[in-house]
Amino acid sequence: MSRFWLFSVVLLVIQVSNGHAQSSDPAWLDDLTFQIATDKQCEVSYILNMREGSLGGQNTYEARVQCEDGRMFDASRIGDNALFTFEKCEIQVC
């Protein structure tokens, strides 16, 4: 009986720790994913063209976001605490 109880406790600890695990991506990608879900109702399928840089002594962040529904956005932010701006990617004809 005590082995079963111990096994149950171990499974519970594993489930709780996995449920609250932070992603291995940089923190700004977590911020981006949360903000685009809130602002654009976009469930992120994947993120590409991720770039980090510096402009005038402030960190800059850029990425292209592909939503589950097929929409794409270019996201950018200047500064670590600023909000991202989103530009919808549309068909371009040159």
C-alpha positions in Angstrom: 0.0 0.0 0.0 2.8 2.5 0.8 4.5 1.8 -2.5 1.3 2.8 -4.4 0.9 6.0 -2.3 4.6 6.9 -3.0 4.1 6.3 -6.7 1.0 8.5 -6.7 2.8 11.3 -5.0 5.8 11.1 -7.5 3.4 11.2 -10.5 1.6 14.2 -9.0 4.9 16.1 -8.5 5.9 15.3 -12.1 2.6 16.6 -13.5 2.7 19.8 -11.4 6.3 20.6 -12.3 5.6 20.0 -16.0 2.5 22.1 -16.0 4.4 25.1 -14.6 7.6 24.7 -16.6 8.9 27.8 -18.4 9.8 27.4 -22.1 13.5 27.1 -23.1 13.1 30.1 -25.5 14.2 33.6 -24.5 11.8 35.4 -22.2 10.9 37.9 -24.9 9.4 35.1 -27.0 7.1 34.2 -24.1 6.1 37.9 -23.9 5.5 38.0 -27.6 3.3 34.8 -27.6 1.2 36.1 -24.7 0.7 39.6 -26.2 -0.2 38.4 -29.7 -2.7 36.0 -28.2 -4.3 38.8 -26.3 -4.1 41.6 -28.9 -4.7 39.6 -32.1 -6.4 36.4 -30.9 -3.5 34.5 -32.5 -2.6 31.0 -31.3 1.1 30.8 -32.3 1.9 27.9 -34.6 5.6 28.9 -35.0 7.9 31.9 -34.9 10.6 32.6 -37.4 13.3 35.2 -38.4 13.9 36.0 -34.7 16.4 38.8 -34.2 17.8 40.6 -31.2 19.8 43.8 -31.6 20.5 47.2 -30.1 19.4 50.7 -31.1 20.5 53.7 -29.2 21.5 51.7 -26.2 18.2 49.8 -26.0 17.6 46.2 -26.9 15.5 45.5 -30.0 13.5 42.4 -30.8 11.9 41.3 -34.1 10.2 38.1 -35.3 7.6 36.8 -37.7 4.7 35.0 -36.2 2.6 32.3 -37.9 -0.8 31.8 -36.3 -2.7 28.5 -36.3 -5.4 30.1 -38.6 -2.8 31.0 -41.3 -2.4 34.7 -40.5 1.2 36.1 -40.2 2.5 39.1 -38.3 5.8 40.9 -38.1 6.4 41.8 -34.5 8.9 44.3 -33.1 9.7 46.0 -29.9 12.4 48.5 -28.7 13.3 48.1 -25.1 12.8 45.3 -22.6 9.6 46.5 -21.1 7.8 48.0 -24.1 4.9 46.4 -25.9 5.3 44.7 -29.2 3.9 46.3 -32.4 2.3 44.0 -34.9 2.1 44.5 -38.7 0.0 42.0 -40.6 1.9 40.3 -43.4 -0.1 40.5 -46.6 0.6 39.6 -50.2 3.0 42.0 -51.8 3.3 42.6 -55.5 6.4 44.3 -56.8 
